[in-house]
Amino acid sequence: MAGKKTINIPLGSQHIALLEPVRFKFECENEKIIGVDSDVGFVHRGVEKACTTKFKFDSVGYVVARVCGLCAITHSLSYTVAVEKMLDVEVSLKAKYLRILLLELDRVHSHMLCLAHTCENAGFEAMFMQIMGDRELVMEIQELITGNRIQFDFISIGGVNRDISQEHTKIILQKLKLVREKVLSYKSEFENNWSLSLKFKGVGVLSLDDAYRFNAIGPLARASGLKIDVRNEIEYLPYKEIGFEMQEELGGDVNARNLLRLKEIFNSLDMCENILEGLPSGEIITKYKGKPEGEQIVRFEAPRGELMYYVKGSKKPYLDRVRIKTPTFACIPAFSEVFLGSEYADAPAILASFDPCLSCTAK
Amino acid sequence: MKKIKIELEELREKIKEFYDARLWHFITLNGVTLDEKSIEIQWIFSKYEALDELVVYFCEIEPTQIVPSIEDIIPSAIISQREIVDLFGVNIEGSEKGLYLDEDSLQMPLGSCSMEKGK
């Protein structure tokens, strides 16, 4: 009997299901994917190199905010905290609360973007437009706090750059209430609508064993039951006191990832409201002296999972090393594992459920 | 952060001994150029559900030395191994070049040949 024939089908680098350039080469046997190869470097910009050669350490926080438009705040915060640790700068509690506020707003709008994208891939375009429209509320809040919708230079060494007024607090709380209502209104769609729930059950499954084996992180891991969330593993930000609760799903499929993101949006909204209602008084920025010396590893939970910065300095204006490990980059091996055995027709929806960020990955 | 220095020859043995996939999360590989003749390679881990518990295995190598792959012990290491190969020009067993850089790109941009600052 002759051996089975396989065909190679590329997905990307430009594809209607992709928001950014990435290329997967699938080896398929009939419709089933039996081999995966990926190319993730289309938007490599040499950010790490620029951070140690073109920009002095006090400007690098604003450079790394441009690694990614969606999680700019997590990038600038991770870098800034690493430098603050080296300079021994004590940041006020108020500044820490404001930092968490922006981190969680970032998560809310990023998760909403992913859910919208999932709807688009399911052919449910009305839902896509509805979620993208609702997401604008979060962008407006970010603009109110930082002055920019995205890529805001809100975080500085020693604290944050802008305070929040009583009047703004009131407006933000009203908008958050509205966001909650909107997200609640489409929660049932993701739970019950055939296009968004049943269709995706059992599709693109990452088992708990494979999540451990491939060191999955972020919503991808938590939707498979792996309890990993940097917010649960760091002392630096007072996450526990503002109501952080690790969310978990057990299905490991596209549907579980969608439901997990919905749960996380609600928890993030709770935290934002708690921060605004109990914002401590005090300074928003602490002055610092000196130049960074030594090495630090800092991690924060970006919307897509663990973001790690390694920073090394030797008391000079230019740093010796800035290493950025982004969540999507770390998950590429797990992505490949999920694709294996899946139907090629499901590949775009599976990819969307990973919520990949290639701007971060290639940096 | 707990840093543990190891020799290149004992890398695989030490990682095998240490790594329990249900206990430790492999974060990434990192490279740091120390001077024109040496690079520090780091393997960074965090403990699941523990507060700020990081372990870093590291060794200093010359750019011409061949670093053993740990892909069979930790499958997810493949991607960061390829990154180090591209950006530092380090030789890691079985890891191809070309994750980020094309053939006509500036090669090994973070390697020991490019240490000038502020230019």
Interface residues (C-beta under 8 A of the other chain):
Chain A: V40 G41 H44 G46 E48 K49 T52 T53 K54 Y212 R213 F214 N215 I217 K227 I228 N232 E233 I234 E235 E295 Q296 I297 R299 E306 M308 Y310 K312 K316 P317 Y318 D320 R321 R323 K325 F329 A330 I332 P333 A334 A362
Chain B: M1 A21 R22 H25 F26 I27 T28 N30 G31 V32 T33 Q42 I44 S46 Y48 E49 A50 L51 D52 E53 L54 V56 I74 P75 S76 I78 I79 S80 E83 L87 G98 L99 Y100 L101 P109 L110 S114 E116 K117 G118 K119
